[in-house]
């Protein structure tokens, strides 16, 4: 068995065990957020949310409609999409990555693979590839379901949605950066300090989870305080998360050897 066969085997096993969850959980989260934004104006008609003006210019523009409450709610959904999707992508990626890696590392599966003729590099490539593939799938389902459903509600209501290319890049790249960081962090911790992910390690690995969603939380705060700076922020944020993920993976590759893994 080589690295590519191991990757396919791990991906096939992960799909058999949690393939439906990787699709259903992100889709359900996206639907729940959109429905919540639709219901809130009816629950609190005098609140700020219920009187949000439709954006007529900028990154997202909704026009040709009647200015209904649904349009206002979906305008909010689309304008807040990058931040909400980033937090959702980070949380889902943390769970997906941990479910793929945690049991194998703590259950002795990795130790068994190290005892075979497989090189540590092949094992590293197999696990990392399978983990990132499933996190990427969950991110794609979350982003596609959320943006698609919000847009569909507006279009079905008789309005038109106009999105700039910069907005689409923001709505995709910010959650993507959050996903890459969260996945790389869990992979690094799972192999270097697996005890940090145990149930007894600070509320079920709470500190690691908090570190995984910190960039998404920071993005939410920044874009809320300075909404006009999203053009520069998007590329800086996505580039920073990608570089941080690559650095963690490079460090993990350097530390990924039989002696260290067996001692951990």
ABEGO torsion letter per residue (X at the ends): XBAAAAAAAAAAAAAAAAAAAAAAAAAAAAAAAAAAAAAAAAABAABAAAABBBBABEABBBBGBAGBAAAAAAAAAAAAAAAAAAAAAAAAAAAAAAAAAAAAAAAGAAAAAAABABBAAAAAAAAAAAAAAAAAAAAAAAAAAAAAAAAAAAAAAGBBBBBBAAAAAAAAAAAAAAAAAAAAAAAAAAAABAAAABAABGGGGAAAAAAAAAAAAAAAAAAAABAAAAAAAAAAAAAAAAAAAAAAAAAAAAABBAAAAAAX
